[in-house]
């Protein structure tokens, strides 16, 4: 399978800040790469370079086999981009937004109108097609923005934190849209702070921090780096903890941790429910009474804390606190102005789609 996206040795500096420090990426055609990392890690800088919006200081990249630096206009003809902020004109209706983007892509009036109606139906926006987009909910605006990135039916799409700020229902709707794109064979590069999002959507995940790749693999492989599955149980008598540990450790894959004050034991395992069932049998045979037992898997915060040294919840709180008057870090540039800028015709030098 040919590679849809490649990058070698990407470096980008902003005065004293190094946003990227030698990043290599490969995304096979028809696959989904999840780019995971905290704020300021370098995710958006990578997207901006690959979509021709920013030139690296060093390194090279190709998208759809086209050199990003040598032939940026040809790259723009082959990609779609939906950034961190919904770039829709709030004074135009949903239909008018998509129709305008189609005309900027030189699809012609008839084809632009037909494509707009087709996408509005695909994204379940038909009922709101003739309403100004300023009346849309956050999830509807994000769907309209993604529809704009698909007007020219590009084979490669870049989604920069597409669900940040959405409520659970909006996120679920966006995930369904993305899964439908993947089913059609579209190549996706998805940046996100949510491991569960990358887990659901991505074939492979790259974790980046301080401009460097610090981990790569599937979601399950990343979870194993922070301990994999763990058996957690609470005994009725804290005096039986040590004996229980000695009996159960042969079933695990590492040393058990005891908390006598809480009467709990936490032990890394491999085998899930099968090991849990065997552990209960062993303890029952030893007449050790259990008040509570369960399997724990690494959480989003576990992964972030282990790989980047900072919980993901803290990152999301930073996002919520950042208001219009607070400057974003180098990796999170100010919002793209409303209008067709990021979805403009491929011959426009300012477009990113």
Secondary structure as GFF3:
##gff-version 3
##sequence-region A 1 353
A	DSSP	beta_strand	3	14	.	.	.	ID=ss1
A	DSSP	beta_strand	17	28	.	.	.	ID=ss2
A	DSSP	beta_strand	32	36	.	.	.	ID=ss3
A	DSSP	alpha_helix	43	50	.	.	.	ID=ss4
A	DSSP	beta_strand	58	63	.	.	.	ID=ss5
A	DSSP	beta_strand	66	67	.	.	.	ID=ss6
A	DSSP	alpha_helix	72	76	.	.	.	ID=ss7
A	DSSP	beta_strand	79	82	.	.	.	ID=ss8
A	DSSP	alpha_helix	94	104	.	.	.	ID=ss9
A	DSSP	alpha_helix	109	122	.	.	.	ID=ss10
A	DSSP	three_ten_helix	126	128	.	.	.	ID=ss11
A	DSSP	three_ten_helix	133	135	.	.	.	ID=ss12
A	DSSP	alpha_helix	138	149	.	.	.	ID=ss13
A	DSSP	beta_strand	156	160	.	.	.	ID=ss14
A	DSSP	alpha_helix	168	183	.	.	.	ID=ss15
A	DSSP	beta_strand	187	192	.	.	.	ID=ss16
A	DSSP	alpha_helix	195	201	.	.	.	ID=ss17
A	DSSP	beta_strand	204	209	.	.	.	ID=ss18
A	DSSP	beta_strand	212	217	.	.	.	ID=ss19
A	DSSP	alpha_helix	219	225	.	.	.	ID=ss20
A	DSSP	beta_strand	230	235	.	.	.	ID=ss21
A	DSSP	three_ten_helix	238	240	.	.	.	ID=ss22
A	DSSP	alpha_helix	241	248	.	.	.	ID=ss23
A	DSSP	three_ten_helix	249	251	.	.	.	ID=ss24
A	DSSP	beta_strand	256	259	.	.	.	ID=ss25
A	DSSP	beta_strand	264	268	.	.	.	ID=ss26
A	DSSP	alpha_helix	273	285	.	.	.	ID=ss27
A	DSSP	beta_strand	290	296	.	.	.	ID=ss28
A	DSSP	alpha_helix	300	308	.	.	.	ID=ss29
A	DSSP	alpha_helix	312	321	.	.	.	ID=ss30
A	DSSP	three_ten_helix	341	343	.	.	.	ID=ss31
###
